[in-house]
Amino acid sequence: MTATSWDILLIGGASGVGKSRAAAQLAGEPGGSKGFVVEFDDVVSAVEAMTTAEHHPALHHFETIPDTARLTVDRVLALQVATARALEPAVLGVVRNRLTVDVPAVVEGDYLTPAAAAEAIREGRAAGRRVRAVFLHEQDPEQILANYTAREPESGEQRHRAQVSAAYSHWLADQAARHGLPVVECRPWDGLAGRVERALGQHEPVMSDPGRTLGP
């Protein structure tokens, strides 16, 4: 189908680390068919719009918090991780749908967890399809802050948000390592798509999710 090592590629990572840019580059890889990009944030918005805090509290942790900057970084991180885990069935729903379509796809988003990615790879292998996953990592909150400032200048300084994002990036990287999934440093920006492909080539896909049931 393509000149790449995947049919469906999951790109996870914290907010502000460059996932959208990498997804666009990888979907349009030279020598292969133009891939389809799924922004999982759109799926998250749809799921939240169709559920309520009363019936699906794990999906609505932030609704009653008017200003997350008033919470500690660790507390916001815990809520973000809980939300990501609650959304794992939605990640698998997207992947299962893409497995029925003979078009390469890149799925990117903040709420893709390594556990969900590992399960998606297993299901893809069972279906005879090459599902792969990579997690982009940025450990410096100052760099994420600069990224936010460049992307959203009207929002002012978002230091607390950047600190949460850096902490979440570390959590994702640690979880990815547990599941045997590649982690790629975002910088330097030039050549990121090539580094992702090389990292995928150096990691054999995992077979299962060790030690935890998916979902809430």
Phi, psi and omega in degrees: 000315183223174176271006182265178181265015185215156169258322174231126181242124175263127177243108178257166180157161181288168177297138173083016182256357176103023182296317183298319179297315180295320180298317180296319180293316184288327178293331180257032184306129178302137178092355180233173178290150177297122182276165179259130181258126175253120175269109185296337176302326177294321178295318179301315180299320179294317180297317180296323180291335183263000181233170178232159178295331180294316185263337180225065185301330183293342180265358188228036183300326190267356186295327183264011180247100184293332183216100182293340179296344177281346179266161175289158177301318181298323181291316178295320177301315181299319179293322179293317178296318179298320178295316180300318180293324178293335182270000181303320177299328178291322176302312181293328176297318178297313181297316180298322177294317180294334178294342180270357185244129183273053178224131179298146183218144172246126177248121182231148178173160180294328190263019172277118179264153175301326179297315178294321179298319179298318178292322179297320178297316179299314181293324177296317179298318179298330180269002180076025181240152183268090174266127180231164181214148176214148179240125179275140187231132171228114186269349185261111179298333179294324177291319177296320176301316178296322178296316178298317182298320179290324185277325185227063185299335181287347184270356181073192181287129182242057186294315181298316178299319179295323179293320176297316181298318178296319178296319178294323177299318177296318180298314179298318180297318179296317180293321179299319179298321179298326183265007178070027181260145182290142174241129184239128175295137184292325183259149000287148183298318179298130178085009182299316181300319179295322179293324177297313180297321179294319179297320178297322180291338182266353181242125172286138178301141178285161183259333186202174179264110184284113163087009180209137175281137181288156175089181184293000000 
